[in-house]
Amino acid sequence: MSDILRGLRLVEASAFVAAPLGGMTLAQMGADVIRIDALNGGLDARRWPIADDGVSLFWSGLNKGKKSVALDIASPEGRELAERIICADGEDAGMLLTNFPPRGWLDHDRLKSRRADLIQLTIQGDRQGGSAVDYTVNPGVGLPSLTGPDAARSPVNHVLPAWDLITGQMASVGLLAAERQRRRLGQGQHVKLALEDVALAVMGHLGFIAEAELGLKREPAGNHLFGAFGRDFVCADGARIMVVGLTGKQWSALVRATDIADRLPAIEAELGLDLGLEGDRFKGRFAIDDLIAPWAAARTRAEAAAALDQAGACWGLYRSVGEMVGSHPNCSTSNPMFARVTHPGVGEVLTPGIPLEFVGQERVPPGPAPRLGQHTEEILTGLAGVSSAEFAKLHDRGLVRAG
């Protein structure tokens, strides 16, 4: 974590990945991020993976360093309290992040009537406001048809919610951009960000849209790196490695490490290729595979690693998640991004802060996710103008929850 955004206050009403990630990104840079949830938690309060006692590791992972307010937002009194928190005074306050429909207590015009310079960023499924999640957007942009080894097989989904992750990071950027504009011009802003638009934009940025418009049909390439040379190989001890020759330097290093230089001219002559060109390396990938596969199969992982490292090659080792946690040196407290943190209901686990390193500034250790309602009294009495006696009455009526 960092404290570079210390003093900035954001209210978050959210669930699942994109919006919680956007809020957590700001929290891990020192912003004061306040979650507002229903009395029994949000829609993702029990999202898998879960600990043995049912506590969501997913929720804990995406809400580190935030504060939690639990209100009966189904009641008029609870919604009024939520609006007061969102629109509380402060030059660095009046910011809202949500992926819920912007109506009722989240309606921008309604909130703006209470605070004219309100900044609100609303994450939507599609630009029309329709429902969508990463797992429905991804099939629609064509990537599952390119994933896997064979176009004749069924589409292959992947487990990483890429569009959610990018959307979460873009949400944090959008909020900071709007906050900068407010500092310059004194104006609030309602920023809308559609998950599907994020996916479509990235497909354009990476050339997929232009490729299709030009009539170029891309086929699934399995574990090969599209447009250059890269593939996985199995070593003598069963370890699997991924080698990449994308740039000229990477290709030269891979050729040296695997000692195949004297056999490449024959491939170039037979296939009419210049393997100095990355695209021709992709065209000749199967012939190159036939040279590297026996090299890998004749060596243990340690022997292959030594040769690849000595040559300065670009390569990686396949690990399970458990193997990564148990053996990857950078997935440990030797990496200053990590610390061992005790999370409520989970226990002590290896916990990452923000990957950004602000050189010259000391890192702040990552904090745990809050207990549901842990900060309800603090926030209501500190920001919403509720006295201690009034809070006690709200609590007795079941309108608030104190964790």
C-alpha positions in Angstrom: 0.0 0.0 0.0 0.9 3.7 -0.3 -0.5 6.8 1.3 -0.3 8.9 -1.9 -4.0 9.5 -1.9 -4.4 10.2 1.8 -7.3 12.5 2.4 -9.3 11.4 -0.6 -12.7 9.9 0.4 -14.8 7.5 -1.8 -18.1 5.8 -1.0 -18.6 2.5 -2.7 -21.8 0.5 -3.2 -20.9 -2.5 -5.2 -20.6 -6.3 -5.6 -18.4 -8.8 -7.4 -15.2 -7.8 -9.2 -14.9 -4.5 -11.2 -16.3 -1.9 -8.7 -14.8 -3.5 -5.6 -11.4 -3.7 -7.4 -11.6 0.0 -8.4 -12.4 1.0 -4.8 -9.7 -1.2 -3.4 -7.1 0.2 -5.8 -7.7 3.7 -4.4 -7.8 2.4 -0.8 -4.4 0.8 -1.4 -3.1 4.2 -2.3 -4.3 5.7 0.9 -7.8 6.8 0.0 -10.5 6.5 2.7 -13.0 4.1 1.0 -16.3 3.4 2.7 -18.4 0.5 1.6 -22.2 0.7 2.1 -23.8 -2.7 2.3 -27.2 -4.2 3.3 -27.5 -5.5 6.9 -26.7 -9.1 5.8 -23.9 -8.1 3.4 -23.7 -7.6 -0.3 -24.5 -9.9 -3.2 -21.0 -11.2 -3.1 -20.6 -11.6 0.6 -20.5 -15.4 0.3 -18.9 -15.7 -3.1 -16.5 -18.7 -3.6 -13.8 -19.5 -2.8 -14.7 -19.7 0.8 -12.9 -20.7 4.0 -14.0 -23.7 6.0 -16.4 -21.7 8.1 -18.0 -20.1 5.0 -16.2 -16.8 5.0 -15.7 -15.6 1.5 -12.0 -15.4 0.5 -13.2 -13.6 -2.7 -14.9 -10.8 -0.7 -11.9 -10.5 1.7 -9.5 -10.3 -1.2 -11.3 -7.5 -3.0 -12.2 -5.3 0.0 -8.8 -4.9 1.8 -8.3 -1.6 3.5 -11.9 -0.3 3.3 -14.4 0.7 5.9 -17.7 -1.0 6.2 -21.1 0.5 6.9 -24.2 -1.8 7.1 -27.6 -0.1 6.7 -31.2 -1.2 6.1 -31.1 0.3 2.6 -34.5 -1.1 1.9 -35.9 1.4 4.4 -36.3 5.2 3.8 -34.3 5.9 6.9 -31.4 3.7 5.7 -31.4 5.2 2.2 -31.4 8.7 3.8 -28.4 7.8 5.9 -26.6 6.4 2.8 -27.2 9.6 0.9 -25.8 11.7 3.7 -22.7 9.6 3.8 -22.2 10.0 0.0 -22.8 13.7 0.0 -21.0 14.6 3.2 -18.9 17.8 3.2 -15.2 17.9 2.4 -13.1 19.1 -0.5 -11.8 15.6 -1.1 -15.1 13.9 -0.5 -18.4 13.6 -2.5 -17.3 10.7 -4.7 -19.3 7.5 -5.4 -18.4 4.3 -7.1 -21.1 1.8 -7.9 -22.1 -1.0 -10.2 -25.7 -1.0 -9.2 -28.4 0.7 -11.3 -28.2 4.5 -10.7 -31.7 4.9 -9.3 -33.3 5.5 -5.9 -30.6 6.4 -3.4 -27.9 6.0 -6.2 -29.7 8.3 -8.7 -27.1 10.9 -9.8 -29.5 13.8 -10.1 -31.0 13.1 -6.7 -27.5 13.0 -5.1 -26.4 16.0 -7.1 -29.3 18.0 -5.6 -27.6 17.4 -2.2 -24.1 18.1 -3.4 -23.7 19.9 -6.7 -20.0 18.9 -7.3 -20.7 15.1 -6.7 -18.5 12.7 -8.7 -20.2 9.4 -9.5 -18.8 6.6 -11.5 -21.4 3.9 -12.5 -20.2 0.6 -14.0 -22.8 -0.9 -16.3 -23.0 -4.2 -18.1 -23.5 -2.7 -21.6 -23.8 0.9 -22.7 -27.6 0.6 -22.7 -27.5 -0.3 -19.0 -28.3 -4.0 -19.6 -27.1 -6.8 -17.4 -23.8 -8.4 -18.3 -20.8 -10.0 -16.5 -17.4 -11.0 -17.7 -18.6 -14.5 -18.5 -21.3 -13.2 -20.9 -19.2 -10.4 -22.4 -16.3 -12.6 -23.3 -18.2 -15.1 -25.5 -19.6 -12.2 -27.5 -16.2 -10.7 -28.5 -14.9 -14.0 -30.0 -12.0 -14.9 -27.8 -13.4 -18.3 -26.7 -13.4 -19.4 -30.3 -9.6 -18.6 -30.4 -8.8 -20.3 -27.2 -7.7 -23.9 -27.2 -6.0 -26.2 -29.7 -8.5 -26.8 -32.4 -11.2 -24.7 -34.1 -13.4 -27.8 -34.5 -13.8 -28.2 -30.8 -16.2 -26.3 -28.6 -15.4 -22.8 -27.5 -13.0 -22.7 -24.5 -13.7 -20.2 -21.7 -11.0 -19.1 -19.3 -11.1 -18.6 -15.6 -9.6 -15.1 -15.5 -12.3 -12.3 -15.5 -10.2 -10.1 -17.7 -12.8 -7.5 -18.6 -13.8 -7.1 -14.9 -10.2 -6.6 -14.0 -9.5 -4.0 -16.6 -12.8 -2.2 -15.9 -11.9 -2.0 -12.2 -8.6 -0.3 -13.0 -10.3 2.0 -15.5 -12.9 2.9 -12.8 -10.1 4.1 -10.5 -8.6 6.1 -13.4 -11.9 7.6 -14.3 -12.6 8.7 -10.7 -9.1 10.3 -10.4 -9.6 12.1 -13.7 -13.0 13.5 -12.7 -11.6 14.5 -9.3 -8.8 16.4 -11.2 -11.4 18.2 -13.3 -13.4 19.1 -10.2 -10.3 20.7 -8.7 -9.7 22.7 -11.8 -13.3 23.8 -12.6 -15.3 23.0 -9.5 -17.6 20.7 -11.5 -19.0 17.3 -10.6 -19.4 14.5 -13.1 -21.4 11.4 -13.7 -19.0 8.9 -15.4 -20.4 5.8 -17.0 -18.3 2.8 -17.8 -19.7 -0.2 -19.6 -18.0 -3.6 -19.1 -18.8 -4.5 -22.7 -17.3 -1.3 -24.0 -14.1 -2.1 -22.1 -13.9 -5.5 -23.9 -14.8 -3.9 -27.3 -12.2 -1.2 -26.9 -9.4 -3.7 -26.0 -10.4 -5.9 -29.0 -9.8 -2.8 -31.1 -6.6 -1.8 -29.4 -5.1 -5.2 -30.0 -6.0 -5.3 -33.7 -8.7 -8.0 -33.5 -11.4 -5.7 -35.0 -9.2 -4.5 -37.8 -8.1 -8.0 -38.5 -11.8 -9.1 -38.9 -12.7 -6.1 -41.0 -9.9 -6.9 -43.4 -11.2 -10.4 -43.8 -8.3 -12.1 -42.0 -9.5 -15.2 -40.1 -7.5 -16.2 -37.0 -7.5 -19.8 -36.0 -6.9 -21.1 -32.5 -3.2 -21.6 -31.8 -3.2 -23.7 -28.7 -0.3 -22.8 -26.5 1.7 -21.2 -29.3 2.3 -17.5 -29.1 0.4 -15.9 -32.0 2.5 -14.0 -34.5 5.9 -15.1 -33.3 7.5 -18.2 -31.6 6.5 -19.3 -28.2 5.3 -22.6 -26.8 5.3 -25.0 -23.8 7.6 -28.0 -23.6 7.9 -30.9 -21.2 11.2 -31.6 -19.5 12.7 -35.0 -18.6 11.3 -34.8 -15.0 7.8 -33.9 -16.2 8.2 -30.2 -15.5 6.6 -28.0 -18.1 8.2 -24.7 -19.3 7.1 -21.9 -21.6 9.7 -20.4 -23.9 9.2 -17.2 -25.9 11.1 -15.8 -28.9 9.1 -12.7 -29.6 11.8 -10.1 -30.1 15.0 -10.6 -32.1 17.0 -10.7 -28.8 14.7 -13.2 -27.2 14.8 -15.4 -30.3 18.6 -15.3 -30.5 18.9 -16.2 -26.8 16.5 -19.1 -27.3 18.5 -20.4 -30.3 21.7 -20.3 -28.3 20.2 -22.0 -25.2 18.8 -24.9 -27.2 21.7 -25.1 -29.6 19.6 -25.2 -32.8 21.3 -22.5 -34.9 22.9 -24.9 -37.4 19.5 -26.6 -38.2 17.5 -23.4 -38.8 18.8 -22.7 -42.4 17.2 -26.0 -43.5 13.8 -25.0 -42.1 14.1 -21.6 -43.8 15.0 -23.2 -47.2 12.3 -25.8 -47.0 9.5 -23.5 -46.0 10.7 -20.3 -47.7 10.9 -18.4 -44.4 13.2 -15.9 -42.8 13.2 -16.8 -39.1 14.7 -13.4 -38.3 11.1 -12.2 -38.8 8.7 -12.8 -35.9 5.8 -13.6 -38.2 7.9 -16.2 -40.1 8.7 -17.8 -36.8 5.0 -18.3 -36.2 4.6 -19.8 -39.7 7.5 -22.2 -39.0 6.4 -22.9 -35.4 5.8 -26.7 -35.9 9.2 -27.2 -37.4 10.8 -25.2 -34.6 8.8 -27.3 -32.1 10.4 -30.4 -33.5 13.9 -29.0 -32.7 13.2 -27.8 -29.2 11.0 -30.6 -27.9 13.8 -33.2 -27.8 16.1 -30.7 -26.3 13.7 -30.1 -23.4 12.8 -33.8 -23.1 16.5 -34.7 -22.6 16.9 -32.2 -19.6 15.5 -31.8 -16.2 13.8 -28.6 -15.3 17.0 -27.4 -13.5 19.2 -28.2 -16.4 16.9 -26.5 -18.9 16.6 -23.5 -16.5 20.4 -23.2 -16.3 20.9 -23.2 -20.0 18.0 -20.7 -20.7 19.2 -18.4 -17.9 22.8 -18.5 -19.1 21.7 -17.5 -22.6 19.4 -14.7 -21.2 16.3 -16.4 -22.7 12.7 -15.5 -21.9 11.0 -18.4 -20.3 8.7 -19.4 -17.5 7.8 -22.4 -15.4 4.3 -23.8 -15.2 3.2 -24.1 -11.6 -0.1 -24.8 -9.8 -1.4 -22.1 -7.6 -0.3 -24.2 -4.6 3.2 -24.5 -6.1 3.3 -20.8 -6.7 2.4 -20.0 -3.1 4.8 -22.6 -1.8 7.8 -22.0 -3.9 7.8 -18.8 -6.0 10.2 -16.4 -4.3 8.2 -13.3 -5.4 5.0 -14.7 -3.9 6.3 -14.2 -0.4 7.2 -11.6 2.1 10.5 -11.2 0.4 8.5 -9.2 -2.1 7.7 -5.9 -0.3 4.2 -5.9 -1.9 3.3 -8.7 0.4 2.7 -9.0 4.1 1.1 -11.6 6.4 -2.3 -10.1 7.5 -5.0 -11.5 9.8 -8.4 -11.1 8.1 -11.6 -11.4 10.1 -13.0 -14.9 9.9 -10.2 -16.1 7.7 -7.0 -15.9 9.8 -3.5 -14.9 8.8 -2.8 -15.2 5.1 -0.2 -13.8 2.6 -1.8 -10.5 1.4 -0.7 -8.2 -1.4 -0.7 -4.5 -1.4 -0.8 -2.4 -4.6 1.7 -3.4 -7.3 2.6 0.2 -7.9 5.9 1.2 -6.2 6.3 4.9 -5.7 10.0 5.3 -5.5 11.3 7.1 -2.5 8.0 6.6 -0.5 7.8 3.9 2.1 5.2 1.2 1.5 2.3 1.0 3.9 1.5 -2.7 4.8 -1.7 -3.9 3.3 -4.7 -3.9 5.6 -7.4 -6.5 6.1 -11.0 -6.4 4.8 -13.4 -5.1 7.4 -16.0 -6.9 9.3 -19.5 -6.2 8.0 -20.7 -3.0 9.7 -17.4 -2.6 11.5 -17.3 1.2 10.9 -21.0 2.0 10.9 -21.1 4.0 14.1 -17.8 5.8 13.3 -19.1 6.9 9.9 -22.6 7.8 10.9 -21.5 9.9 13.9 -18.5 11.3 12.1 -19.9 12.1 8.6 -23.7 11.8 8.7 -24.4 14.0 11.7 -25.9 11.2 13.8 -25.5 11.6 17.6 -24.5 8.7 19.8 -28.0 8.6 21.2 -29.6 8.6 17.7 -27.3 5.8 16.7 -28.4 3.7 19.6 -32.0 4.2 18.6 -31.2 3.3 15.0 -29.4 0.2 16.2 -32.3 -0.8 18.5 -34.7 -0.5 15.6 -32.6 -2.7 13.4 -31.8 0.0 10.8 -28.0 -0.3 11.2 -25.5 -3.0 12.0 -22.4 -2.5 14.1 -19.7 -5.1 13.4 
